[in-house]
Amino acid sequence: MIDTAVLGTAVAGLALLVLYPLVSGVTTRRLARELSAHKERLERSERLHRLTLDAIDADIALYDADDRVVLFNRHCRELYGALGEALVPGIRFEDLLRESVARGLVPQAAGREEEWIAQRLREHAQPRGALLRELPGDRWRRIVEQRLGDGSLLVFSTDVTEHVRREQLIRRSAEELGRARDEAVAASGAKSAFLANMSHEIRTPLTSIIGFAELLQSPEVANDDKAAALHSIIRNGRHLLEVINDILDLSKVETGQVEVERIEVDLPVLLRDIHTLVAGRAKEKSLRFVVAPRLPLPACIVSDPVRLKQILLNLCSNAIKFTARGTVTLDVQYTAEPPALAFAVSDTGIGMTPEQMSRLFQPFVQADVSTTRRFGGTGLGLYLSRQLADALGATITVDSVAGEGSRFVLRLPLPQASRGSQWLTLEGDLEVRECGDFVASGFMVPELRGQLLLAEDGVDNQRLLSAYLKQAGLGVTVVGNGREAVETALARDFDLVLMDIQMPVLDGVSATQILRSCGYGGPIVALTANVMKSDVQRYREIGCNDVLAKPVERERFFGVIGALLASDRAQHTARADDAFERDLVCLKAAFCAGLPGQIEAIRAALLRADWAALRSLIHVLKGTAGSYGFGRLTELSAQIEAEIATGRHAVATRLCDALAVEAHAALAPAVA
Amino acid sequence: MSDNPVFAAASGAPATARPAARPLRILIADDTPAIREILTRMLRQSVDAQHFEARNGHEAVREYRAKLPHLVFLDIDMPGSDGLTALKEIRSIDPQAYVVIVSGHGSLEKVQQALALGVAGFVVKPFSSKRIAEVLEKFAQSAGDLGLASAG
C-alpha cells in the first residue's frame, strides 16, 4: 500500500511535468480542472492511506534507503512519545536507536548499551524473521523488519505482552508441576520405604512370638528353654506394642489430634519413673544410666506428664540404642530467665555427622537405611518427640560429634513459678539419685489385701489379670459380662471392681452406671482399649475411679489398684469404730444363741410339712445369717426358698438337712 | 449431736449451720425384725436420726404419709403387700422420696425395674455395714445438694 501511495504521487507529478507544455496551448483550462480534480483524488487517497495506517493496531515505520525515517504511524509516535523532539522525520535509524537506549527505553540493553546497539544494527541491516523486544514496564513487542524492493525498510511491530506473559505463566506452571511431581514421587517413595520398613518391623517380632509360642507347645521342651522362649515372647510383644503405639501416635500427629493436658507433674516421681523404665534397658546392654538432677529444681511443674515422659523416654531409648559402651546421662537443670527446665540426654555412642543431624527430625528417616537394620526402631521416635515437644511448647535441640556421642536437649518453658511452690534444694528431697541404688529390673509385685471382682469377657485377659491379682495376694472373682458384674457386685462385698468396658449382654459403662445408681460406693476401675482423653473423661464421669489401658501394663495396674485399695480401706476403717464392732459381736452372739432354736423350728415345720411356715422361717434366716458372717447359711436358705417356691419339697427337705449341718458347723467355733 | 442431723461422719462435711433443723427421720420397712434391728444399728454408726419401722407394704405407706421421712429403706420381698406397690405409692405421695431398696434378689431385671421407678439405691441382702455406709454417703451428698439436711 505504501508503494502504491508513493508511486501514485510520483507518477502524477511526472505526468504533470511532461504533459504541461504539450497541452497548455490546447485546453489549459480543461487540464487545470483535471489537474485539480486529480490532486484532490491524490490528497484523498493519501489521507485514506494515512488513516488506514494509523488505524492499524501495530507500529509501522518506514525508513528510506539511507535509513532515515520516512513515516511513522500513530501507534509508533505514541510508543516513542518519550523520545519527544528527537522523533522527527529524517532522523536516522541508528540515532533513534541510540536516543532510545540513552533514555532508558530499552531494558534489554541496560549495562551493555554499545554491544546491544551493534547487535541491533546488524539485525536491522539484514532483517531475518521476528525479534522480541522488552520495553519499560514489563511490556513486550514483536518486531518484523522487511526490506522493500527500493531499498527502503518497513518496520512492523506489535504488542505481544499478554502472549509473553501467558507463555511465562505456562512455563512457570509447568516447572511448578514438575517440582510438585518430583516431591510427590519422593514422598511416596519415602512412604513406601517406610511401609516396607514397618512391615519388616511388625513381622520380625511377630515371627519370634509365633515361633516361640509354637516351640512351647511341644511337650519335650526343657524348662530353661521354656523360660527363654517366654522371655522372648514378652520382649518381642513389648517391642511390637511400641512399634504400633508409634504408628498410632504418628497418625494422630499427622491429623493434628495430639491432645495435651496441663496438670501438675511431680518432678521426682517423673524422674524416678524414667529411671525405672530406662535403667533396665541400659543394664541389658551393660551401660550405665545416670539421672543427674541439678538442684535447686521446682518440686512440681505444670505440663502433660504422659507426653513429657514419652519424649524423655524416646530420647533416652534412642541414646541407649546408639550407644555400645559407656554412659547415658539425663541431667535436669532449671533456668530462671526465662523460667524453663532443660532435660539433657547425653550419650557416649556413635554420634552423627552434620548431614545426618539435618535429617534427624524428619518422619520415616533414620540416619540411613543401614541404621534401621543395625539398630532397629521405627524411625519415628525423634519425629514424634519433636511434634510432641511442639505441642507442649517445648523445643528439642541436638548436638553431636560423629564417633563421640550426642546430646539432645528438651527445653520446656515453665509458667512463672506459682505462689508457695515447693523447691527441691537438698539431695534428700529427691527420691532419685545416682542409678546404682535402683534394682535394674525395677518392678516388685506389691503385697496387697482384698477381694476383687474382675468383669472381663476375654478368656485370655481373665487368666492374665487373675494371675496378676493372685500374684499380689488378692482374692479374685471373675465374671464374663455386665449383668453378672452388677448382680455379683451387689450381692457380695468386694474391695474393688475391675470393669471391662466392652462386654456382651451389658457393657461396662451401663454396668457402672447401674451400680452407681444403686448407691454402690466401692472403687470401680475401667479396663479399656479406648484411651483417648475424651473417653477417659467420660468413664470418670459415669463413676469410674480410674481407667486402665489395655493391654495392661503391670506396674501401672498395681499402682492404680494399690492406691484405690489403700484409700478405700483408710476411709472405711476410720468409720468402723470400736462401739460398732462391740455391737456386732453382741448381735452375732445373740444370733448364734437363737440359731439352734431357728433350726429346731425349721425341723418342726418340716415334720408338719407346713411349707408356708418353713418358707417364712427360711426367708428370715436367709436375710440375717449373711450379715453376721454366715454366708453359707444364707446361700442354702436362698436355695431352699427357691425349691419351696417351685414345689420341689423333696429337694428342699434334703437342703434343710444340709442347712442344719452347716448351722452346727457354724456354731462350733463360736461355742468353743 | 442430737439436735442436729449430722452427716459429718458419713460425708466429712461440717454439720449444718442452721440450728432450727429437726432430726433426720429414717423409715425402715422390712418384715424380718432382725433385719430392722441390724439395719438400725448399722445406720446409728453413721447418722443420728429418728427411726421408724414398718412390717409390710401397707405400714410402710402409712408411716411414710405420717412421718414424711427423709430416707426410706424398703424391702420389696415382704409378704402380704407387694413392696413395689408400696414404692409406687410412696413416690406418688412425694416424687422426691429418697427410697433405698433392700432385697433378697438382686437380678439385673429387678434392679433395673426399681431404678426405673426412681429409687436412689439398691442393697442386696445380706448386706454389709460398708454397703449401708456407702448408701448413706450418697444420701448425704444429695441431701447436702438439696439442703434437705436443714430443711427438716
Interface residues (C-beta under 8 A of the other chain):
Chain A: R483 V486 E487 L490 A491 D493 L506 I514 S517 C518 G519 Y520 G521 G522 H572 R575 A576 D577 A579 F580 D583 L584 L587 F591 S616 H619 V620 K622 G623 T624 A625 G626 S627 G631 T634 A638
Chain B: A9 A10 D30 T32 A34 I35 E37 I38 R41 M42 Q45 S46 D77 P79 V100 G104 G106 S107 L108 V111 Q112 L115 A120 G121 F122 V123 V124 K125 P126 F127 S128 S129 K130 R131 A133 E134 V135 E137 K138 F139
